Amino acid sequence: MSARFTFEQLAREPDETLDLALGAALVAKDVYEELDVDALLSKLAQLAGPLDGGALVGLPLAKQAEAVSERFRELGFHGNSADYYDVRNSLLPDVLERRTGIPITLTLVWCEIARRAGVFARGVAFPGHFVARVDELKALSGRAMAPPLFVDPFHDGRLLTDLDARDLSLLQAATSRATLVRMLNNLKAIWSKRGEHARAAAVIGRMALLVPESAPALRKELEALKHAAKTAPS
């Protein structure tokens, strides 16, 4: 999908073709007006390095997941536990530059590396967290489809083996639209807490484009922000 897409055009895309990485880049462009979206997406694409071109196709899921996580760690990506609510953790250019972020942005990066390596990986809105789900596209010869694996990019891409796999397998992958809305919701909370009401209002506008049916509730939030901006001490 062309980076010349506007956010308005992107929001009208069906869930199946909505490009999450492009969406994250366009969200960042609202903050960094001079951002070169094409260059940012190219930088993201290059992260796969030697795994690019489907290098992991046909390997067992565990080997695929470990290889992607190894590449992720080689690149220096890690969760920012020390300053979790730093807004830069939610903005893709900063995540790529600083090699740190929050679960949802790091999972986006992990899944992009995986995709270019030929691994079928998607984000999952884990309760209170966000992780990557890795599935087989088809069963390896001579056996049934393997159950999905779950990886935690925020914690160095570790495999979630200490949780009940029966419960985890019920967690469906989040759509690109739902993931982008969650990213925007994080930004809205950060901007609001910082008193940057205009930025929070812009984020609400983006959310309304993605989920038009939520517009009435979002309008109420917008009115509350306008009131807060008027009553804030100068």
NORKA-V853115 format. One record per residue. N is the residue number from 1. SS is DSSP state (H for helix, E for strand, L for the rest). NEAR is the number of other ideal C-beta (glycine too) atoms within 8 Angstrom. Layout:
[[N & SS & NEAR] [N & SS & NEAR]]
This chain:
[[1 & L & 8] [2 & L & 4] [3 & L & 9] [4 & L & 3] [5 & L & 10] [6 & L & 6] [7 & H & 12] [8 & H & 7] [9 & H & 8] [10 & H & 14] [11 & H & 9] [12 & L & 5] [13 & L & 10] [14 & L & 5] [15 & L & 8] [16 & L & 4] [17 & L & 7] [18 & L & 13] [19 & L & 10] [20 & H & 10] [21 & H & 11] [22 & H & 13] [23 & H & 13] [24 & H & 13] [25 & H & 15] [26 & H & 13] [27 & H & 16] [28 & H & 14] [29 & H & 10] [30 & H & 11] [31 & H & 8] [32 & L & 8] [33 & L & 6] [34 & L & 4] [35 & L & 10] [36 & L & 6] [37 & H & 11] [38 & H & 7] [39 & H & 7] [40 & H & 14] [41 & H & 12] [42 & H & 8] [43 & H & 9] [44 & H & 12] [45 & H & 10] [46 & H & 7] [47 & H & 13] [48 & H & 12] [49 & H & 7] [50 & H & 6] [51 & H & 13] [52 & L & 9] [53 & L & 6] [54 & L & 7] [55 & L & 10] [56 & L & 13] [57 & L & 6] [58 & L & 4] [59 & L & 8] [60 & L & 7] [61 & H & 12] [62 & H & 8] [63 & H & 9] [64 & H & 14] [65 & H & 14] [66 & H & 9] [67 & H & 13] [68 & H & 18] [69 & H & 15] [70 & H & 9] [71 & H & 15] [72 & H & 14] [73 & H & 11] [74 & H & 6] [75 & L & 8] [76 & L & 6] [77 & L & 13] [78 & E & 8] [79 & E & 12] [80 & L & 11] [81 & L & 4] [82 & L & 4] [83 & L & 6] [84 & L & 8] [85 & L & 7] [86 & L & 7] [87 & H & 10] [88 & H & 8] [89 & H & 15] [90 & H & 12] [91 & L & 13] [92 & H & 14] [93 & H & 11] [94 & H & 11] [95 & H & 15] [96 & H & 12] [97 & H & 6] [98 & H & 8] [99 & L & 9] [100 & E & 9] [101 & E & 13] [102 & L & 13] [103 & H & 12] [104 & H & 13] [105 & H & 15] [106 & H & 14] [107 & H & 14] [108 & H & 14] [109 & H & 16] [110 & H & 17] [111 & H & 12] [112 & H & 13] [113 & H & 14] [114 & H & 14] [115 & H & 10] [116 & H & 13] [117 & L & 16] [118 & L & 9] [119 & L & 11] [120 & E & 9] [121 & E & 13] [122 & E & 10] [123 & E & 14] [124 & E & 13] [125 & L & 10] [126 & L & 9] [127 & L & 4] [128 & L & 3] [129 & L & 8] [130 & L & 12] [131 & E & 15] [132 & E & 15] [133 & E & 14] [134 & E & 14] [135 & E & 9] [136 & L & 9] [137 & L & 4] [138 & L & 5] [139 & L & 8] [140 & L & 9] [141 & L & 4] [142 & L & 3] [143 & L & 6] [144 & L & 4] [145 & L & 6] [146 & L & 10] [147 & L & 6] [148 & L & 10] [149 & E & 11] [150 & E & 15] [151 & E & 17] [152 & E & 14] [153 & H & 17] [154 & H & 11] [155 & H & 7] [156 & L & 10] [157 & L & 14] [158 & E & 8] [159 & E & 11] [160 & L & 11] [161 & L & 4] [162 & L & 3] [163 & L & 8] [164 & L & 5] [165 & H & 7] [166 & H & 6] [167 & H & 8] [168 & H & 11] [169 & L & 8] [170 & L & 6] [171 & L & 10] [172 & L & 5] [173 & L & 7] [174 & L & 11] [175 & L & 8] [176 & H & 11] [177 & H & 10] [178 & H & 9] [179 & H & 14] [180 & H & 14] [181 & H & 11] [182 & H & 12] [183 & H & 13] [184 & H & 13] [185 & H & 9] [186 & H & 11] [187 & H & 14] [188 & H & 13] [189 & H & 8] [190 & H & 11] [191 & H & 13] [192 & H & 12] [193 & H & 7] [194 & L & 7] [195 & L & 7] [196 & L & 8] [197 & H & 13] [198 & H & 7] [199 & H & 11] [200 & H & 13] [201 & H & 11] [202 & H & 9] [203 & H & 13] [204 & H & 13] [205 & H & 9] [206 & H & 13] [207 & H & 14] [208 & H & 12] [209 & H & 9] [210 & H & 10] [211 & L & 9] [212 & H & 6] [213 & H & 4] [214 & H & 9] [215 & H & 9] [216 & H & 6] [217 & H & 7] [218 & H & 11] [219 & H & 9] [220 & H & 8] [221 & H & 10] [222 & H & 11] [223 & H & 8] [224 & H & 8] [225 & H & 13] [226 & H & 10] [227 & H & 8] [228 & H & 11] [229 & H & 9] [230 & H & 6] [231 & H & 5] [232 & L & 8] [233 & L & 2] [234 & L & 2]]
